[in-house]
Amino acid sequence: MVKHAGANEVRLRVPILARGMQIVIEDNGCGFGLGQLSPFGNGLINMRKRMEEVDGSLKVDSALGKGTKLTVDIVPSDVP
């Protein structure tokens, strides 16, 4: 986050939900346009793929000059 976003503040929250847990990571960096991702970058693609492999999900919210927020939802497979 410091290297790529130039952030000087990062917030990490891990709320425990009724059906699992969530990890929220937010920074105050430069952000990026989701439509302007490099075709050579695999970071977000790999993160989404890993979450799908464990029945989780990844949501990315970012905008130029507004920072970035990553939300990971993890629900154990034995939870109805």
C-alpha atoms as a printed R data frame, in Angstrom:
   type eleno elety resid chain resno       x       y       z
1  ATOM     1    CA   MET     A     1   0.000   0.000   0.000
2  ATOM     2    CA   VAL     A     2   2.849   2.344   0.724
3  ATOM     3    CA   LYS     A     3   4.727   1.328  -2.422
4  ATOM     4    CA   HIS     A     4   1.868   1.226  -4.948
5  ATOM     5    CA   ALA     A     5  -0.685   3.636  -3.486
6  ATOM     6    CA   GLY     A     6   1.486   6.088  -1.603
7  ATOM     7    CA   ALA     A     7  -0.752   5.601   1.429
8  ATOM     8    CA   ASN     A     8   0.264   6.903   4.841
9  ATOM     9    CA   GLU     A     9  -2.734   5.436   6.651
10 ATOM    10    CA   VAL     A    10  -4.211   1.928   6.497
11 ATOM    11    CA   ARG     A    11  -7.216   0.673   8.439
12 ATOM    12    CA   LEU     A    12  -7.874  -3.013   9.066
13 ATOM    13    CA   ARG     A    13 -11.183  -4.261  10.446
14 ATOM    14    CA   VAL     A    14 -12.191  -7.879  11.025
15 ATOM    15    CA   PRO     A    15 -15.853  -7.999  12.022
16 ATOM    16    CA   ILE     A    16 -17.241 -11.376  13.005
17 ATOM    17    CA   LEU     A    17 -20.565 -11.945  11.271
18 ATOM    18    CA   ALA     A    18 -23.355 -14.423  12.013
19 ATOM    19    CA   ARG     A    19 -22.374 -16.500   8.965
20 ATOM    20    CA   GLY     A    20 -18.601 -16.057   8.995
21 ATOM    21    CA   MET     A    21 -16.183 -13.178   9.016
22 ATOM    22    CA   GLN     A    22 -15.197 -10.216   6.946
23 ATOM    23    CA   ILE     A    23 -11.860  -8.521   6.439
24 ATOM    24    CA   VAL     A    24 -11.896  -4.877   5.399
25 ATOM    25    CA   ILE     A    25  -8.688  -3.083   4.441
26 ATOM    26    CA   GLU     A    26  -8.830   0.621   3.554
27 ATOM    27    CA   ASP     A    27  -6.073   3.045   2.640
28 ATOM    28    CA   ASN     A    28  -5.866   6.757   1.926
29 ATOM    29    CA   GLY     A    29  -3.593   6.327  -1.073
30 ATOM    30    CA   CYS     A    30  -3.933   7.543  -4.639
31 ATOM    31    CA   GLY     A    31  -6.558   4.947  -5.605
32 ATOM    32    CA   PHE     A    32  -7.103   3.758  -9.159
33 ATOM    33    CA   GLY     A    33  -9.821   3.555 -11.755
34 ATOM    34    CA   LEU     A    34 -11.163   0.011 -11.882
35 ATOM    35    CA   GLY     A    35 -11.438   0.264 -15.665
36 ATOM    36    CA   GLN     A    36  -7.801   1.306 -15.944
37 ATOM    37    CA   LEU     A    37  -6.111  -1.793 -14.532
38 ATOM    38    CA   SER     A    38  -2.984  -2.984 -16.268
39 ATOM    39    CA   PRO     A    39  -3.502  -6.083 -18.422
40 ATOM    40    CA   PHE     A    40  -0.161  -7.332 -17.059
41 ATOM    41    CA   GLY     A    41  -1.106  -7.063 -13.389
42 ATOM    42    CA   ASN     A    42  -2.445 -10.217 -11.758
43 ATOM    43    CA   GLY     A    43  -2.732  -9.128  -8.132
44 ATOM    44    CA   LEU     A    44  -6.489  -8.535  -7.936
45 ATOM    45    CA   ILE     A    45  -7.237 -11.413 -10.300
46 ATOM    46    CA   ASN     A    46  -5.224 -13.794  -8.102
47 ATOM    47    CA   MET     A    47  -6.871 -12.496  -4.931
48 ATOM    48    CA   ARG     A    48 -10.360 -13.048  -6.388
49 ATOM    49    CA   LYS     A    49  -9.389 -16.510  -7.593
50 ATOM    50    CA   ARG     A    50  -8.092 -17.497  -4.147
51 ATOM    51    CA   MET     A    51 -11.288 -16.283  -2.493
52 ATOM    52    CA   GLU     A    52 -13.429 -18.275  -4.935
53 ATOM    53    CA   GLU     A    53 -11.386 -21.401  -4.130
54 ATOM    54    CA   VAL     A    54 -12.456 -21.122  -0.469
55 ATOM    55    CA   ASP     A    55 -16.040 -20.015  -1.247
56 ATOM    56    CA   GLY     A    56 -15.234 -16.449  -0.269
57 ATOM    57    CA   SER     A    57 -15.543 -13.201  -2.163
58 ATOM    58    CA   LEU     A    58 -13.503 -10.076  -2.780
59 ATOM    59    CA   LYS     A    59 -14.961  -6.644  -3.423
60 ATOM    60    CA   VAL     A    60 -12.734  -3.757  -4.530
61 ATOM    61    CA   ASP     A    61 -13.781  -0.116  -4.258
62 ATOM    62    CA   SER     A    62 -11.338   2.453  -5.550
63 ATOM    63    CA   ALA     A    63 -11.273   5.758  -7.363
64 ATOM    64    CA   LEU     A    64  -8.451   8.051  -8.399
65 ATOM    65    CA   GLY     A    65  -7.473  10.283  -5.494
66 ATOM    66    CA   LYS     A    66  -9.912   8.550  -3.116
67 ATOM    67    CA   GLY     A    67  -7.949   5.563  -1.796
68 ATOM    68    CA   THR     A    68  -8.877   1.901  -1.978
69 ATOM    69    CA   LYS     A    69 -11.092  -0.409   0.060
70 ATOM    70    CA   LEU     A    70 -10.854  -4.210  -0.139
71 ATOM    71    CA   THR     A    71 -13.625  -6.282   1.434
72 ATOM    72    CA   VAL     A    72 -13.147 -10.022   1.828
73 ATOM    73    CA   ASP     A    73 -16.108 -12.146   2.935
74 ATOM    74    CA   ILE     A    74 -15.369 -15.615   4.274
75 ATOM    75    CA   VAL     A    75 -18.204 -18.037   5.059
76 ATOM    76    CA   PRO     A    76 -17.300 -21.527   6.276
77 ATOM    77    CA   SER     A    77 -18.830 -24.249   4.107
78 ATOM    78    CA   ASP     A    78 -20.531 -25.872   7.099
79 ATOM    79    CA   VAL     A    79 -22.577 -22.737   7.896
80 ATOM    80    CA   PRO     A    80 -26.135 -22.795   6.514
